[in-house]
Amino acid sequence: MLAVNYTTLRENMKTYMDKITDDYETMIVTRKDNKNVVMLSEESYNNMIENIYVMGNRNNYDWLMESKAQLENGIVSVHDLPEVEADE
């Protein structure tokens, strides 16, 4: 996680934004009176929101953990999927 003050961010905005998006960094922008801001890429934000949603539902979480345990224990099945031709 990076930390930078507002003035430095303003002077180097493109560089920091590229680092956030290209390197998946999270950055704290420090400001007066401890009114700090966190910057992260849209991709990281969407991933975080999805994880909050998935993990926030206990039934869904339990189902995912059961599925994970089955996979780790080799309890899997393979299915052939029928080919479907696209409408032209």
NURODO-248529 format. One record per residue: residue in three letters; x, y, z of N, C-alpha, C in turn; residue number from 1. Coordinates in pm, whole numbers, plus 50000, padded with zeros to 5 digits. Example, Ala and Ser with C-alpha at 12.3 -4.5 7.8 and 13.67 -1.06 7.14 Angstrom:
// NURODO-248529
type:ALA, n_xx:51319, n_yy:49431, n_zz:50780, ca_xx:51230, ca_yy:49550, ca_zz:50780, c_xx:51320, c_yy:49670, c_zz:50780, seq:1 $
type:SER, n_xx:51285, n_yy:49775, n_zz:50708, ca_xx:51367, ca_yy:49894, ca_zz:50714, c_xx:51290, c_yy:50003, c_zz:50787, seq:2 $
***
This chain:
// NURODO-248529
type:MET, n_xx:50085, n_yy:49883, n_zz:50000, ca_xx:50000, ca_yy:50000, ca_zz:50000, c_xx:50090, c_yy:50123, c_zz:50000, seq:1 $
type:LEU, n_xx:50056, n_yy:50217, n_zz:49915, ca_xx:50129, ca_yy:50342, ca_zz:49906, c_xx:50063, c_yy:50448, c_zz:49992, seq:2 $
type:ALA, n_xx:50140, n_yy:50545, n_zz:50034, ca_xx:50086, ca_yy:50662, ca_zz:50103, c_xx:50154, c_yy:50784, c_zz:50045, seq:3 $
type:VAL, n_xx:50076, n_yy:50883, n_zz:50010, ca_xx:50129, ca_yy:51006, ca_zz:49951, c_xx:50043, c_yy:51123, c_zz:49996, seq:4 $
type:ASN, n_xx:50105, n_yy:51239, n_zz:50011, ca_xx:50023, ca_yy:51354, ca_zz:50051, c_xx:49956, c_yy:51414, c_zz:49927, seq:5 $
type:TYR, n_xx:49858, n_yy:51495, n_zz:49952, ca_xx:49775, ca_yy:51550, ca_zz:49846, c_xx:49857, c_yy:51630, c_zz:49744, seq:6 $
type:THR, n_xx:49949, n_yy:51710, n_zz:49790, ca_xx:50029, ca_yy:51794, ca_zz:49701, c_xx:50114, c_yy:51709, c_zz:49607, seq:7 $
type:THR, n_xx:50178, n_yy:51606, n_zz:49660, ca_xx:50260, ca_yy:51518, ca_zz:49578, c_xx:50174, c_yy:51443, c_zz:49477, seq:8 $
type:LEU, n_xx:50057, n_yy:51399, n_zz:49518, ca_xx:49965, ca_yy:51332, ca_zz:49427, c_xx:49927, c_yy:51425, c_zz:49313, seq:9 $
type:ARG, n_xx:49890, n_yy:51546, n_zz:49346, ca_xx:49846, ca_yy:51643, ca_zz:49245, c_xx:49957, c_yy:51668, c_zz:49143, seq:10 $
type:GLU, n_xx:50080, n_yy:51676, n_zz:49189, ca_xx:50193, ca_yy:51703, ca_zz:49100, c_xx:50230, c_yy:51583, c_zz:49013, seq:11 $
type:ASN, n_xx:50191, n_yy:51463, n_zz:49055, ca_xx:50229, ca_yy:51340, ca_zz:48984, c_xx:50109, c_yy:51249, c_zz:48959, seq:12 $
type:MET, n_xx:49995, n_yy:51308, n_zz:48931, ca_xx:49869, ca_yy:51234, ca_zz:48921, c_xx:49877, c_yy:51115, c_zz:48825, seq:13 $
type:LYS, n_xx:49923, n_yy:51138, n_zz:48702, ca_xx:49926, ca_yy:51029, ca_zz:48604, c_xx:50014, c_yy:50914, c_zz:48652, seq:14 $
type:THR, n_xx:50131, n_yy:50945, n_zz:48704, ca_xx:50223, ca_yy:50841, ca_zz:48750, c_xx:50158, c_yy:50755, c_zz:48858, seq:15 $
type:TYR, n_xx:50095, n_yy:50820, n_zz:48956, ca_xx:50031, ca_yy:50744, ca_zz:49064, c_xx:49910, c_yy:50667, c_zz:49015, seq:16 $
type:MET, n_xx:49830, n_yy:50726, n_zz:48927, ca_xx:49714, ca_yy:50654, ca_zz:48876, c_xx:49756, c_yy:50533, c_zz:48795, seq:17 $
type:ASP, n_xx:49864, n_yy:50546, n_zz:48717, ca_xx:49915, ca_yy:50431, ca_zz:48642, c_xx:49963, c_yy:50321, c_zz:48736, seq:18 $
type:LYS, n_xx:50030, n_yy:50358, n_zz:48843, ca_xx:50078, ca_yy:50260, ca_zz:48941, c_xx:49960, c_yy:50187, c_zz:49006, seq:19 $
type:ILE, n_xx:49855, n_yy:50259, n_zz:49035, ca_xx:49736, ca_yy:50200, ca_zz:49097, c_xx:49670, c_yy:50100, c_zz:49002, seq:20 $
type:THR, n_xx:49655, n_yy:50139, n_zz:48875, ca_xx:49586, ca_yy:50050, ca_zz:48782, c_xx:49675, c_yy:49939, c_zz:48728, seq:21 $
type:ASP, n_xx:49801, n_yy:49971, n_zz:48698, ca_xx:49890, ca_yy:49872, ca_zz:48636, c_xx:49947, c_yy:49773, c_zz:48736, seq:22 $
type:ASP, n_xx:49975, n_yy:49817, n_zz:48858, ca_xx:50039, ca_yy:49733, ca_zz:48959, c_xx:49943, c_yy:49689, c_zz:49070, seq:23 $
type:TYR, n_xx:49815, n_yy:49720, n_zz:49055, ca_xx:49712, ca_yy:49684, ca_zz:49154, c_xx:49748, c_yy:49736, c_zz:49294, seq:24 $
type:GLU, n_xx:49803, n_yy:49855, n_zz:49298, ca_xx:49837, ca_yy:49918, ca_zz:49426, c_xx:49714, c_yy:49988, c_zz:49483, seq:25 $
type:THR, n_xx:49711, n_yy:50000, n_zz:49613, ca_xx:49613, ca_yy:50083, ca_zz:49682, c_xx:49691, c_yy:50198, c_zz:49742, seq:26 $
type:MET, n_xx:49634, n_yy:50318, n_zz:49736, ca_xx:49707, ca_yy:50434, ca_zz:49784, c_xx:49622, c_yy:50513, c_zz:49883, seq:27 $
type:ILE, n_xx:49686, n_yy:50553, n_zz:49991, ca_xx:49623, ca_yy:50644, ca_zz:50087, c_xx:49673, c_yy:50784, c_zz:50055, seq:28 $
type:VAL, n_xx:49580, n_yy:50874, n_zz:50032, ca_xx:49615, ca_yy:51013, ca_zz:50010, c_xx:49595, c_yy:51084, c_zz:50144, seq:29 $
type:THR, n_xx:49705, n_yy:51129, n_zz:50201, ca_xx:49698, ca_yy:51194, ca_zz:50332, c_xx:49662, c_yy:51340, c_zz:50316, seq:30 $
type:ARG, n_xx:49576, n_yy:51388, n_zz:50407, ca_xx:49529, ca_yy:51526, ca_zz:50403, c_xx:49528, c_yy:51584, c_zz:50543, seq:31 $
type:LYS, n_xx:49514, n_yy:51713, n_zz:50549, ca_xx:49509, ca_yy:51780, ca_zz:50679, c_xx:49391, c_yy:51729, c_zz:50761, seq:32 $
type:ASP, n_xx:49404, n_yy:51740, n_zz:50890, ca_xx:49299, ca_yy:51701, ca_zz:50985, c_xx:49259, c_yy:51554, c_zz:50971, seq:33 $
type:ASN, n_xx:49352, n_yy:51473, n_zz:50922, ca_xx:49330, ca_yy:51328, ca_zz:50909, c_xx:49208, c_yy:51294, c_zz:50823, seq:34 $
type:LYS, n_xx:49180, n_yy:51376, n_zz:50722, ca_xx:49070, ca_yy:51349, ca_zz:50629, c_xx:49126, c_yy:51276, c_zz:50507, seq:35 $
type:ASN, n_xx:49185, n_yy:51161, n_zz:50532, ca_xx:49252, ca_yy:51084, ca_zz:50429, c_xx:49153, c_yy:51018, c_zz:50334, seq:36 $
type:VAL, n_xx:49204, n_yy:50985, n_zz:50215, ca_xx:49125, ca_yy:50922, ca_zz:50110, c_xx:49203, c_yy:50801, c_zz:50060, seq:37 $
type:VAL, n_xx:49131, n_yy:50696, n_zz:50023, ca_xx:49194, ca_yy:50577, ca_zz:49966, c_xx:49163, c_yy:50574, c_zz:49817, seq:38 $
type:MET, n_xx:49266, n_yy:50551, n_zz:49736, ca_xx:49248, ca_yy:50537, ca_zz:49591, c_xx:49280, c_yy:50393, c_zz:49551, seq:39 $
type:LEU, n_xx:49193, n_yy:50335, n_zz:49469, ca_xx:49218, ca_yy:50203, ca_zz:49415, c_xx:49158, c_yy:50197, c_zz:49276, seq:40 $
type:SER, n_xx:49201, n_yy:50101, n_zz:49197, ca_xx:49152, ca_yy:50089, ca_zz:49060, c_xx:49006, c_yy:50045, c_zz:49060, seq:41 $
type:GLU, n_xx:48940, n_yy:50073, n_zz:48948, ca_xx:48801, ca_yy:50029, ca_zz:48933, c_xx:48792, c_yy:49877, c_zz:48941, seq:42 $
type:GLU, n_xx:48889, n_yy:49809, n_zz:48882, ca_xx:48890, ca_yy:49663, ca_zz:48886, c_xx:48901, c_yy:49612, c_zz:49029, seq:43 $
type:SER, n_xx:48989, n_yy:49672, n_zz:49108, ca_xx:49003, ca_yy:49633, ca_zz:49249, c_xx:48876, c_yy:49663, c_zz:49327, seq:44 $
type:TYR, n_xx:48817, n_yy:49778, n_zz:49300, ca_xx:48693, ca_yy:49816, ca_zz:49368, c_xx:48582, c_yy:49715, c_zz:49335, seq:45 $
type:ASN, n_xx:48564, n_yy:49683, n_zz:49207, ca_xx:48460, ca_yy:49588, ca_zz:49168, c_xx:48483, c_yy:49451, c_zz:49231, seq:46 $
type:ASN, n_xx:48608, n_yy:49408, n_zz:49238, ca_xx:48641, ca_yy:49281, ca_zz:49300, c_xx:48605, c_yy:49284, c_zz:49449, seq:47 $
type:MET, n_xx:48637, n_yy:49394, n_zz:49515, ca_xx:48606, ca_yy:49407, ca_zz:49658, c_xx:48455, c_yy:49403, c_zz:49682, seq:48 $
type:ILE, n_xx:48379, n_yy:49474, n_zz:49600, ca_xx:48233, ca_yy:49476, ca_zz:49615, c_xx:48175, c_yy:49337, c_zz:49590, seq:49 $
type:GLU, n_xx:48226, n_yy:49266, n_zz:49491, ca_xx:48179, ca_yy:49131, ca_zz:49463, c_xx:48208, c_yy:49038, c_zz:49581, seq:50 $
type:ASN, n_xx:48329, n_yy:49048, n_zz:49638, ca_xx:48363, ca_yy:48965, ca_zz:49752, c_xx:48277, c_yy:48996, c_zz:49874, seq:51 $
type:ILE, n_xx:48248, n_yy:49122, n_zz:49896, ca_xx:48160, ca_yy:49160, ca_zz:50007, c_xx:48023, c_yy:49097, c_zz:49987, seq:52 $
type:TYR, n_xx:47972, n_yy:49103, n_zz:49864, ca_xx:47841, ca_yy:49046, ca_zz:49835, c_xx:47841, c_yy:48894, c_zz:49855, seq:53 $
type:VAL, n_xx:47940, n_yy:48826, n_zz:49797, ca_xx:47947, ca_yy:48680, ca_zz:49805, c_xx:47966, c_yy:48634, c_zz:49949, seq:54 $
type:MET, n_xx:48057, n_yy:48696, n_zz:50020, ca_xx:48086, ca_yy:48653, ca_zz:50157, c_xx:47982, c_yy:48703, c_zz:50258, seq:55 $
type:GLY, n_xx:47902, n_yy:48799, n_zz:50217, ca_xx:47802, ca_yy:48855, ca_zz:50308, c_xx:47679, c_yy:48768, c_zz:50325, seq:56 $
type:ASN, n_xx:47658, n_yy:48673, n_zz:50236, ca_xx:47543, ca_yy:48584, ca_zz:50243, c_xx:47593, c_yy:48450, c_zz:50300, seq:57 $
type:ARG, n_xx:47550, n_yy:48418, n_zz:50419, ca_xx:47601, ca_yy:48298, ca_zz:50489, c_xx:47576, c_yy:48170, c_zz:50410, seq:58 $
type:ASN, n_xx:47458, n_yy:48155, n_zz:50351, ca_xx:47429, ca_yy:48035, ca_zz:50272, c_xx:47522, c_yy:48024, c_zz:50152, seq:59 $
type:ASN, n_xx:47544, n_yy:48135, n_zz:50085, ca_xx:47632, ca_yy:48137, ca_zz:49969, c_xx:47776, c_yy:48103, c_zz:50011, seq:60 $
type:TYR, n_xx:47821, n_yy:48162, n_zz:50120, ca_xx:47955, ca_yy:48136, ca_zz:50172, c_xx:47972, c_yy:47987, c_zz:50206, seq:61 $
type:ASP, n_xx:47874, n_yy:47931, n_zz:50277, ca_xx:47881, ca_yy:47789, ca_zz:50313, c_xx:47887, c_yy:47700, c_zz:50189, seq:62 $
type:TRP, n_xx:47807, n_yy:47733, n_zz:50086, ca_xx:47804, ca_yy:47656, ca_zz:49962, c_xx:47941, c_yy:47663, c_zz:49894, seq:63 $
type:LEU, n_xx:48001, n_yy:47783, n_zz:49890, ca_xx:48133, ca_yy:47798, ca_zz:49829, c_xx:48239, c_yy:47718, c_zz:49904, seq:64 $
type:MET, n_xx:48235, n_yy:47720, n_zz:50037, ca_xx:48333, ca_yy:47647, ca_zz:50116, c_xx:48316, c_yy:47496, c_zz:50100, seq:65 $
type:GLU, n_xx:48192, n_yy:47450, n_zz:50088, ca_xx:48167, ca_yy:47307, ca_zz:50065, c_xx:48219, c_yy:47267, c_zz:49927, seq:66 $
type:SER, n_xx:48195, n_yy:47351, n_zz:49828, ca_xx:48244, ca_yy:47323, ca_zz:49692, c_xx:48396, c_yy:47321, c_zz:49690, seq:67 $
type:LYS, n_xx:48459, n_yy:47411, n_zz:49759, ca_xx:48605, ca_yy:47417, ca_zz:49766, c_xx:48660, c_yy:47290, c_zz:49831, seq:68 $
type:ALA, n_xx:48597, n_yy:47245, n_zz:49939, ca_xx:48641, ca_yy:47123, ca_zz:50007, c_xx:48626, c_yy:47002, c_zz:49915, seq:69 $
type:GLN, n_xx:48517, n_yy:46996, n_zz:49841, ca_xx:48497, ca_yy:46886, ca_zz:49747, c_xx:48607, c_yy:46884, c_zz:49641, seq:70 $
type:LEU, n_xx:48640, n_yy:47000, n_zz:49588, ca_xx:48745, ca_yy:47009, ca_zz:49488, c_xx:48879, c_yy:46964, c_zz:49545, seq:71 $
type:GLU, n_xx:48912, n_yy:47012, n_zz:49664, ca_xx:49039, ca_yy:46976, ca_zz:49728, c_xx:49047, c_yy:46827, c_zz:49760, seq:72 $
type:ASN, n_xx:48933, n_yy:46763, n_zz:49782, ca_xx:48930, ca_yy:46620, ca_zz:49813, c_xx:48907, c_yy:46533, c_zz:49689, seq:73 $
type:GLY, n_xx:48907, n_yy:46594, n_zz:49572, ca_xx:48893, ca_yy:46519, ca_zz:49449, c_xx:48753, c_yy:46472, c_zz:49420, seq:74 $
type:ILE, n_xx:48655, n_yy:46528, n_zz:49486, ca_xx:48515, ca_yy:46491, ca_zz:49463, c_xx:48462, c_yy:46583, c_zz:49352, seq:75 $
type:VAL, n_xx:48488, n_yy:46541, n_zz:49228, ca_xx:48448, ca_yy:46621, ca_zz:49112, c_xx:48383, c_yy:46531, c_zz:49009, seq:76 $
type:SER, n_xx:48311, n_yy:46591, n_zz:48918, ca_xx:48255, ca_yy:46516, ca_zz:48806, c_xx:48273, c_yy:46599, c_zz:48680, seq:77 $
type:VAL, n_xx:48290, n_yy:46528, n_zz:48568, ca_xx:48311, ca_yy:46592, ca_zz:48439, c_xx:48189, c_yy:46566, c_zz:48354, seq:78 $
type:HIS, n_xx:48143, n_yy:46668, n_zz:48286, ca_xx:48025, ca_yy:46657, ca_zz:48200, c_xx:48059, c_yy:46707, c_zz:48061, seq:79 $
type:ASP, n_xx:48008, n_yy:46637, n_zz:47960, ca_xx:48020, ca_yy:46686, ca_zz:47823, c_xx:47906, c_yy:46784, c_zz:47798, seq:80 $
type:LEU, n_xx:47941, n_yy:46897, n_zz:47741, ca_xx:47840, ca_yy:46996, ca_zz:47709, c_xx:47806, c_yy:46989, c_zz:47561, seq:81 $
type:PRO, n_xx:47677, n_yy:46991, n_zz:47528, ca_xx:47640, ca_yy:46983, ca_zz:47387, c_xx:47679, c_yy:47112, c_zz:47314, seq:82 $
type:GLU, n_xx:47721, n_yy:47097, n_zz:47188, ca_xx:47754, ca_yy:47213, ca_zz:47106, c_xx:47624, c_yy:47277, c_zz:47059, seq:83 $
type:VAL, n_xx:47616, n_yy:47405, n_zz:47065, ca_xx:47498, ca_yy:47478, ca_zz:47018, c_xx:47543, c_yy:47572, c_zz:46908, seq:84 $
type:GLU, n_xx:47476, n_yy:47566, n_zz:46794, ca_xx:47512, ca_yy:47653, ca_zz:46684, c_xx:47444, c_yy:47788, c_zz:46702, seq:85 $
type:ALA, n_xx:47520, n_yy:47892, n_zz:46672, ca_xx:47466, ca_yy:48027, ca_zz:46683, c_xx:47368, c_yy:48054, c_zz:46569, seq:86 $
type:ASP, n_xx:47264, n_yy:48130, n_zz:46600, ca_xx:47170, ca_yy:48172, ca_zz:46496, c_xx:47238, c_yy:48275, c_zz:46407, seq:87 $
type:GLU, n_xx:47219, n_yy:48258, n_zz:46277, ca_xx:47282, ca_yy:48354, ca_zz:46186, c_xx:47178, c_yy:48437, c_zz:46118, seq:88 $
***
